[in-house]
Amino acid sequence: MKVTVSRKAHFNAAHRLHNPAWDAQTNENTFGKCNNPEYHGHNYELIVSVKGDIDPQTGYVLDMKWLKDLIKERVEERFDHKNLNTQTEEFKNLNPTAENIAVVIHQLLKPALRPEHELKITLYETPRNFVECAD
């Protein structure tokens, strides 16, 4: 039987949604306030869920302390209190939408997991707007 374990985390970051190939009016019409040239911020809430078999020796799907440390190292330290557009390599050429942020987080965490583990990222940009990215 597969079991899913989840860890909550958060980070605060600024961003601007913008497509440099479009003119100012198209960007404004598409992204609205999120296209502010001076950027805007969010208090992102992150849920990292790992699905797998329970190890009969430990009783764990995986060690939650290990998962906490992985999220801190690969996500929080990289994105917390940063301007995603200007201070992170991941978003220098990628529009930092919630969808793209969730995909990037998935790509940062997945290589550290065992191949048999399934990973799901749930990212809340606001309490009412969230995205999910899963294997």
Secondary structure, 3 states (H helix, E strand, C coil): CEEEEEEEEEEEEEECCCCCCCCHHHHHHHHHHHHCCCCEEEEEEEEEEEEEECCCCCCCCCCHHHHHHHHHHHHHHHHCCEEHHHHCHHHCCCCCCHHHHHHHHHHHHHHHCCCCCEEEEEEECCCCCEEEEEC
